[in-house]
Amino acid sequence: MLTFLFWLLGILAIFSYFIYPVCLILIQNFSSKNRQQAPLGAQESSNITLSLIITAHNEESRIREKIENSLLIEYHSLELIVASDGSTDKTDAIVEEYQARGVKLVRPLERLGKENAQKCAIEAANGNTLVFSDVATMIPVDGLLNLSRYFKDPTVGAVSSEDRFLSDAGEVAGEGAYVKYEMWLRAQESKLAGLVGLSGSFFAAREEVCRTWDIESPSDFNTALNCSKLAYRSLSAPDVLGYYKDLKDPANEYARKVRTVIRGMTALHRHPELLNPLQFGLFSFQVFGHKLMRWLVPWFLIALFLVTATLAPQHYFFSLAFLVQGLFYGLALSAHFSTGLRAKGLVKIIYFFMQANVAVFDASCQFLSGTRVTVWQPSVR
């Protein structure tokens, strides 16, 4: 029985990272649908009007730079809206300075969180396609031109940007192995039922997709859910980029990961129907494989370690498996206290994997204890 449990837990632990991507490839090979991306380099569509919604809370130090960046964006019909989520500093006053240049300020009656502020902006928007962006994200001048082309495909309900990190010197940082893996995985999901989560800092959706807006679930999840309900798909656009600086404090990055997972778990808890393949088809499998099974990885790993420890005295294979797991965790722990070791290739991947799963475990415990995150405080970058 323990031997069976060992192999079962091993398979479950690697499912989200290895087996699920293979399943996506196999489904593509046997699928009769040929999903096409938008033709790159094509002209913008004149019937697509955009409303750029920027959500802000106490962003007096960055809101001016964000507005100036947004005003430089090239697009034939672009409405700019800043949704101030109960800002108590000079954010609103700075936004009002730009009213003569067409920037609209929307402020909810009370601070109920990012999604509530976005909902108020959605109700005030005139565009038939809504673009959502954080203050920290800079959009290239041609970013919305590239983005609009994807909506020429009538099956596309939402488009997600790809994130690019900037160094303090303003240079684009190189992509790590994990980021490359995530972008590849998004590309595979885009070819099937669509993304199960968009880039929350910069994405766009058709106006009808945004009519139903759950203010207690993250907006990137709202959008993916609504796309699936309306038989649309959401996709990742490799030529639509959002640039932002990485978090200065590693502790803030960890807190951001925990917060993101808690919000994701809250969303799935509020919409369990997403796991029903009879209702959502392949999209349900993608939510299961990419989200639920990934959130369960730390629990599988803990159980696997305990089962392996029990089996170790019985056979050299399990003794070796126990040793390998111990070395793996020991290396991650050593890297946590050594920046030099943490910078090395393979060790960096191991450390990042463990850091992510510790954050998931932390978020899981908080979620199960009743913690929910709606109101947000922007991270310092």
Secondary structure by P-SEA (a helix, b strand, c coil): caaaaaaaaaaaaaccccaaaaaaaaaaaacccccccccccccccccbbbbbbbbbccccccaaaaaaaaaaccccbbbbbbbccccccaaaaaaaaacccbbbbbbccccccaaaaaaaaaaaccccbbbbbccccccccaaaaaaaaaaccccccbbbbbbbbbccccccccccaaaaaaaaaaaaaaacccccccccccccccccccccccccccaaaaaaaaaaaacbbbbbbccbbbbbbccccaaaaaaaaaaaaaaaaaaaaaccccccccccaaaaaaaaaccccccaaaaaaaaaaaaaaaaccccaaaaaaaaaaaaaaaaaaaaaacccccccaaaaaaaaaaaaaaaaaaaaaaaaacccccbbbbbcc
